[in-house]
């Protein structure tokens, strides 16, 4: 009975972490050096991603009845879980980028916005830019035509002011001989 009571807070912690998470990614961290693990944890923390190692049995209990239930098959060997509440692609992006420099880190799979993906699916998701980057691209593409229009109108206005003095001088010359 005491063992169950000790496990319950950990299962509740995992359940709370996955409850509001837009993304959950499982990795096998075997073979990472302490230095690599420290760098990885720092990068994840800076990106707003929670990363923690849990026992597979605890994660399995927490996953039951949730979108993460499909990840239960991946709970073999050492597993660490990365979750992010704010950006659906951040965990996949940071982990896949780090795995390129540290091949010992193996992406097992994950859940992104309720859909279960295998390692290849998570890798594809990692190529999707962040929401902020997509918004800045959208704003940039919206500003481009407006900027070009303003540039063209400015050039027309400059040409118009250059042509105006010449047109004003011509009528004055034409009127002068007529008066004489």
C-alpha positions as CSV (number, residue, x, y, z in Angstrom):
1,X,0.0,0.0,0.0
2,X,2.8,2.4,0.8
3,X,4.4,1.9,-2.6
4,X,1.3,2.9,-4.4
5,X,1.0,6.0,-2.3
6,X,4.6,6.9,-3.2
7,X,3.9,6.4,-6.9
8,X,0.7,8.4,-7.0
9,X,2.2,11.9,-6.8
10,X,4.7,11.1,-9.6
11,X,1.9,9.7,-11.9
12,X,-0.2,12.9,-11.0
13,X,2.8,15.0,-11.9
14,X,3.1,13.3,-15.3
15,X,-0.7,13.6,-15.9
16,X,-0.5,17.3,-15.1
17,X,2.4,17.8,-17.5
18,X,0.6,16.1,-20.4
19,X,-2.8,17.5,-19.7
20,X,-2.3,21.0,-21.2
21,X,0.7,20.1,-23.3
22,X,0.5,20.9,-27.0
23,X,3.3,18.4,-27.6
24,X,4.8,15.5,-25.8
25,X,8.0,13.9,-27.1
26,X,9.7,10.7,-25.8
27,X,13.4,10.2,-26.2
28,X,16.0,7.6,-25.3
29,X,18.9,9.4,-23.7
30,X,21.2,6.4,-23.3
31,X,24.8,7.3,-24.4
32,X,24.6,11.0,-23.8
33,X,27.5,12.4,-21.8
34,X,26.8,14.5,-18.8
35,X,28.0,17.5,-20.7
36,X,25.6,16.8,-23.6
37,X,22.7,16.2,-21.2
38,X,23.4,19.5,-19.5
39,X,23.5,21.4,-22.8
40,X,20.3,19.7,-24.0
41,X,18.5,20.5,-20.8
42,X,19.6,24.2,-21.0
43,X,18.4,24.4,-24.6
44,X,15.1,22.9,-23.7
45,X,14.6,25.2,-20.7
46,X,15.4,28.3,-22.8
47,X,12.8,27.2,-25.3
48,X,10.2,26.8,-22.6
49,X,10.1,23.0,-22.7
50,X,9.8,20.8,-19.7
51,X,12.1,17.8,-19.8
52,X,12.2,15.0,-17.2
53,X,13.2,11.4,-16.9
54,X,10.4,9.2,-15.5
55,X,10.0,5.4,-15.0
56,X,8.2,3.9,-17.9
57,X,5.6,2.3,-15.6
58,X,4.7,5.7,-14.2
59,X,4.3,7.2,-17.7
60,X,2.3,4.2,-18.8
61,X,-0.2,4.8,-15.9
62,X,-0.4,8.6,-16.6
63,X,-0.9,8.0,-20.4
64,X,-4.0,5.7,-19.9
65,X,-7.1,7.4,-21.2
66,X,-5.3,10.4,-22.8
67,X,-4.0,11.3,-26.2
68,X,-0.6,9.9,-25.1
69,X,-2.0,6.4,-24.7
70,X,-0.6,5.6,-28.2
71,X,2.9,6.2,-26.8
72,X,2.7,3.3,-24.4
73,X,4.3,0.9,-27.0
74,X,7.4,3.2,-27.1
75,X,8.0,2.9,-23.3
76,X,10.9,0.4,-23.5
77,X,14.4,1.2,-22.2
78,X,15.3,4.5,-20.6
79,X,12.8,7.2,-21.5
80,X,12.7,11.0,-21.0
81,X,9.7,13.1,-21.7
82,X,9.7,16.6,-23.1
83,X,6.5,18.7,-23.0
84,X,5.6,22.1,-24.1
85,X,2.3,24.0,-23.4
86,X,2.9,27.0,-25.7
87,X,4.5,25.8,-29.0
88,X,3.4,22.6,-30.7
89,X,6.7,22.2,-32.6
90,X,9.3,23.5,-30.2
91,X,10.1,20.2,-28.4
92,X,10.4,18.4,-31.7
93,X,12.6,21.2,-33.2
94,X,15.0,21.4,-30.2
95,X,15.3,17.6,-29.7
96,X,15.8,16.8,-33.4
97,X,18.3,19.6,-33.9
98,X,20.2,18.4,-30.8
99,X,20.1,14.7,-32.0
100,X,22.0,15.8,-35.2
101,X,24.9,16.8,-33.0
102,X,24.5,14.0,-30.5
103,X,23.5,10.8,-32.3
104,X,23.1,9.0,-29.0
105,X,19.8,10.8,-28.4
106,X,17.1,8.8,-30.0
107,X,13.7,10.2,-30.7
108,X,11.1,7.5,-29.9
109,X,7.9,9.4,-31.0
110,X,5.4,11.8,-29.6
111,X,2.0,13.5,-29.6
112,X,1.5,16.8,-31.2
113,X,-1.9,18.5,-30.7
114,X,-3.6,15.2,-30.0
115,X,-2.0,13.1,-32.8
116,X,0.5,10.4,-32.2
117,X,3.6,10.4,-34.4
118,X,6.5,8.0,-34.7
119,X,10.1,9.2,-34.8
120,X,10.0,10.1,-38.5
121,X,6.8,12.1,-38.0
122,X,8.4,14.0,-35.1
123,X,11.4,14.7,-37.3
124,X,9.1,16.1,-40.0
125,X,7.3,18.2,-37.5
126,X,10.6,19.6,-36.3
127,X,11.0,21.2,-39.7
128,X,7.9,23.4,-39.2
129,X,8.9,26.9,-38.2
130,X,7.7,28.3,-34.8
131,X,4.4,30.2,-34.7
132,X,6.3,33.5,-34.2
133,X,8.5,32.8,-37.2
134,X,5.5,32.0,-39.4
135,X,3.7,35.2,-38.2
136,X,6.8,37.3,-39.0
137,X,7.0,35.7,-42.5
138,X,3.3,36.5,-43.0
139,X,3.7,40.1,-41.9
140,X,6.8,40.4,-44.1
141,X,4.9,39.1,-47.1
142,X,2.0,41.4,-46.4
143,X,4.3,44.5,-46.0
144,X,6.2,43.8,-49.1
145,X,3.4,44.9,-51.6
146,X,2.6,47.9,-49.5
147,X,6.2,49.0,-49.3
148,X,6.6,48.5,-53.1
149,X,3.4,50.6,-53.7
150,X,4.7,53.4,-51.4
151,X,8.0,53.3,-53.3
152,X,6.3,53.6,-56.7
153,X,4.0,56.4,-55.5
154,X,7.0,58.2,-54.1
155,X,8.9,57.9,-57.4
156,X,5.8,59.2,-59.3
157,X,5.5,62.1,-56.9
158,X,9.2,62.9,-57.3
159,X,8.9,62.8,-61.1
160,X,5.7,65.0,-60.9
161,X,7.6,67.7,-58.9
162,X,10.5,67.6,-61.4
163,X,8.1,67.9,-64.4
164,X,5.9,70.7,-62.8
165,X,8.5,73.5,-63.0
166,X,9.2,72.8,-66.6
167,X,5.5,72.9,-67.5
168,X,5.0,76.1,-65.6
169,X,7.9,77.7,-67.4
170,X,6.5,76.7,-70.9
171,X,3.2,78.5,-70.6
172,X,4.9,81.7,-69.4
173,X,7.0,81.7,-72.5
174,X,4.1,81.1,-74.7
175,X,2.1,83.9,-73.2
176,X,4.9,86.4,-73.4
177,X,5.0,86.6,-77.2
178,X,1.2,86.8,-77.4
179,X,1.2,89.9,-75.2
180,X,3.8,91.7,-77.1
